[in-house]
Amino acid sequence: MARIRPTQVADDGFWDDERPSRGKKVARYAAPVAVAGIAAATIGLVPALASTGDPDLPKISAQELISKMAASDAQQMSGSVKITTDLGIPSLPGGGSLADLGGAQGGEESASPESRLMELVSGSHTLRVATDGPGKQRVSIVENAAEYSMIHNGDEIWAYDSGSNSAYHATAPEEAKAKGGHRQELPKDLRGATPQEIAKTVLSSVDDTTDVTVDGTSRVAGRDAYDLLIKPKADSDSTIGSVRIAVDADNGVPLKFTLSPKSGGKAAIDVGYTKVDFGKPKASTFDFTPPKGAKVTEEPKADRPKAKDFGAKDFKDAQGALSGLKVVGDGWDSVARLDTPGGAASTTPGGDSGPGAASGLLGGFGKEVKGDFGSGTVVSTRLVNALLTDDGKVFVGAVDKAALVKAANAAK
């Protein structure tokens, strides 16, 4: 069967490696790119990135290496990222997992950016990335029989699904163009699905509860790198064992990010380049013309029925839901506490309410716990644990179960 490829890409060889052929059509269509938003940080690297030998590099302190990363300003680059995630998300009694709850339910939503990002929460994936300053980016999710690409070029955004031969198109409004602004851009979580962006997020939260050292050197994507090791201090209740960042020895760009759980075993989150080039990508990389026969969906305008009107009621509802959000603890041991209005967390989707209703719903994949706070249900993954009490309080953090119970007891 003929292979489907976006017609705008120049035949420079970069996008051709592992280019999937078109397979069986699926019922999915591109959806508005601007609404994408989940933790795409949960991605990692497959064993293909094994070190090819530790280079002999000049000594450098942790502070000097962090400063080198902060000073790095690579505006132009292209490459391939291999990603794998093993969060240990529990399975539901009838099949599936908690991760499925955030995905699309079929139909036109099945190819939305949200569902595409949810696919990265587990398993192994390949991304193709390219950037030429803030106005030009391209991210492609490569699948076995298709490719889903998002292209930002100036005032325009294109999203294209080769599997269904469908595309989504959006442009900045005239007033934004007149001001020289770019309202449209790639979804934040896709733009952040690179080692350097994830490393910035982690380093921004380093404090006195953290040990930071330079732990040797490595080779990533054919480049020499220093390994920065970040660990919670020994007395921490965190489920995170360590974070390792491979930093390019030449330009300070993070090339690989690995997060290992305290429980041991393979990495839970690991992000890294298999190929990287810091030269200017060809301009044609960011061009796009829909292939012949493609179904093109234009972004709904504010005055069209399809556009969501986020009015005062929506804002008040969202504000009310988060009004009880508090953070207790410091650093790695931080726990987010949410006191839902009127114990809203204890109401099941079917309308049943009262103490224990939601905990009963979660009982299929959680464990009941008791303490001075009363009783509730703990849902666990390899990194993040959540405690939902029977009176409607929620405690979430990258800490162990005992720490959640302790936080709930203190909040009694």
Secondary structure as GFF3:
##gff-version 3
##sequence-region A 1 412
A	DSSP	three_ten_helix	33	35	.	.	.	ID=ss1
A	DSSP	three_ten_helix	47	49	.	.	.	ID=ss2
A	DSSP	alpha_helix	62	71	.	.	.	ID=ss3
A	DSSP	beta_strand	76	85	.	.	.	ID=ss4
A	DSSP	three_ten_helix	98	102	.	.	.	ID=ss5
A	DSSP	three_ten_helix	107	111	.	.	.	ID=ss6
A	DSSP	alpha_helix	113	119	.	.	.	ID=ss7
A	DSSP	beta_strand	123	132	.	.	.	ID=ss8
A	DSSP	beta_strand	136	142	.	.	.	ID=ss9
A	DSSP	beta_strand	147	153	.	.	.	ID=ss10
A	DSSP	beta_strand	156	161	.	.	.	ID=ss11
A	DSSP	beta_strand	166	171	.	.	.	ID=ss12
A	DSSP	alpha_helix	174	178	.	.	.	ID=ss13
A	DSSP	alpha_helix	188	191	.	.	.	ID=ss14
A	DSSP	alpha_helix	195	203	.	.	.	ID=ss15
A	DSSP	beta_strand	210	220	.	.	.	ID=ss16
A	DSSP	beta_strand	223	232	.	.	.	ID=ss17
A	DSSP	beta_strand	240	248	.	.	.	ID=ss18
A	DSSP	beta_strand	254	261	.	.	.	ID=ss19
A	DSSP	beta_strand	269	277	.	.	.	ID=ss20
A	DSSP	three_ten_helix	283	286	.	.	.	ID=ss21
A	DSSP	beta_strand	295	298	.	.	.	ID=ss22
A	DSSP	alpha_helix	312	322	.	.	.	ID=ss23
A	DSSP	beta_strand	325	328	.	.	.	ID=ss24
A	DSSP	three_ten_helix	331	333	.	.	.	ID=ss25
A	DSSP	beta_strand	335	339	.	.	.	ID=ss26
A	DSSP	three_ten_helix	341	346	.	.	.	ID=ss27
A	DSSP	alpha_helix	357	362	.	.	.	ID=ss28
A	DSSP	beta_strand	367	371	.	.	.	ID=ss29
A	DSSP	beta_strand	374	380	.	.	.	ID=ss30
A	DSSP	beta_strand	385	389	.	.	.	ID=ss31
A	DSSP	beta_strand	393	397	.	.	.	ID=ss32
A	DSSP	alpha_helix	401	410	.	.	.	ID=ss33
###
